[in-house]
């Protein structure tokens, strides 16, 4: 039996564009996406090393629940020291960079 393809003719993307036009909402979304990227990177590194959360926790001198919180996004305020310990246990280094914030059209108009 063939599945019927449902299409919204771009309505979802239009709605998202409207929602992200608000600079405060855009900033919050960018912040959440950055955190998700970090979490996914930690999980990926651990899995590529063939480590369980328990093994990583032991190597980093942390508890397994702490590793689980880091990987799940339930930890909101990362301590740099904790990230450095996890990175060292994974055989990588932490690199912090500052980049210009993406500016939305509404911010550019407000600045003009």
ABEGO torsion letter per residue (X at the ends): XBBBBBBAGGAAAAAAAAAAABAAAAAAAAAAAAAAAAAAAAAAAAAAAGBBAAAAAAAAGBBAAAAAAAAAGABABBBAAAAAAAAAAAGBBBBBBBBBBBBBAAAAAAAX
